[in-house]
Amino acid sequence: MKALLRRILGRPAAAAKPLSDIERARQLIAAIDAGGIPLDPRRIRQIAEGLGLEVSQRARMEDTIERIRAALKRHSPA
């Protein structure tokens, strides 16, 4: 509704702030834990690489997700 009003009134929509690598990883894991199924292995690799993980093109997606979980645990405040 707000977007429609902005378009009608001619005001530009506010630009969304890009998510950090940690935020993207947290969203990914939250979606998986909520029952979602990741469909894009390239996106999973990009998130892992953003966290500083080296990921083979042939790595299983499940293994990469577990490595992302471990990286998030290391990054979480104690």
C-alpha positions as CSV (number, residue, x, y, z in Angstrom):
1,M,0.0,0.0,0.0
2,K,2.8,2.4,0.9
3,A,4.6,1.6,-2.4
4,L,1.4,2.4,-4.3
5,L,1.0,5.7,-2.5
6,R,4.6,6.6,-3.2
7,R,4.2,5.8,-6.8
8,I,1.1,7.9,-7.1
9,L,2.6,10.8,-5.2
10,G,5.8,10.6,-7.0
11,R,8.1,10.1,-4.0
12,P,11.0,7.7,-4.5
13,A,11.0,4.6,-2.4
14,A,13.7,4.5,0.3
15,A,16.6,2.3,-0.7
16,A,17.0,-0.8,1.3
17,K,20.3,-1.2,3.2
18,P,22.2,-4.3,1.8
19,L,22.5,-7.1,4.3
20,S,25.9,-8.1,5.7
21,D,27.2,-11.6,5.1
22,I,26.4,-12.6,8.7
23,E,22.8,-11.3,8.3
24,R,22.4,-13.2,5.0
25,A,23.7,-16.4,6.7
26,R,21.4,-16.0,9.7
27,Q,18.4,-15.6,7.4
28,L,19.4,-18.6,5.4
29,I,19.7,-20.8,8.5
30,A,16.4,-19.4,9.9
31,A,14.6,-20.3,6.7
32,I,16.0,-23.8,6.7
33,D,15.1,-24.3,10.3
34,A,11.6,-23.1,9.6
35,G,11.2,-25.9,7.0
36,G,12.5,-24.3,3.9
37,I,14.5,-26.1,1.3
38,P,17.4,-24.2,-0.3
39,L,17.1,-24.5,-4.1
40,D,20.1,-22.5,-5.3
41,P,23.5,-24.1,-4.4
42,R,25.3,-21.1,-5.9
43,R,23.6,-18.8,-3.4
44,I,24.6,-21.1,-0.6
45,R,28.2,-21.0,-1.8
46,Q,28.2,-17.2,-2.1
47,I,27.0,-16.9,1.5
48,A,29.6,-19.4,2.7
49,E,32.4,-17.5,0.8
50,G,31.2,-14.2,2.3
51,L,31.8,-15.7,5.7
52,G,35.4,-16.6,4.6
53,L,34.8,-20.3,4.0
54,E,36.4,-22.0,1.0
55,V,33.8,-24.1,-0.8
56,S,34.3,-26.5,-3.6
57,Q,31.9,-26.4,-6.6
58,R,31.4,-30.2,-5.9
59,A,30.7,-29.8,-2.2
60,R,27.4,-31.2,-1.0
61,M,25.0,-28.4,-0.1
62,E,24.2,-30.1,3.2
63,D,27.9,-30.0,4.2
64,T,28.2,-26.3,3.2
65,I,25.1,-25.5,5.3
66,E,26.6,-27.2,8.3
67,R,29.8,-25.2,7.8
68,I,27.8,-22.0,7.7
69,R,26.1,-23.0,11.0
70,A,29.5,-23.6,12.6
71,A,30.7,-20.2,11.3
72,L,27.7,-18.5,12.7
73,K,28.3,-20.1,16.1
74,R,31.9,-18.8,16.0
75,H,30.6,-15.3,15.2
76,S,27.9,-15.2,17.8
77,P,28.6,-13.1,20.9
78,A,29.3,-15.3,24.0
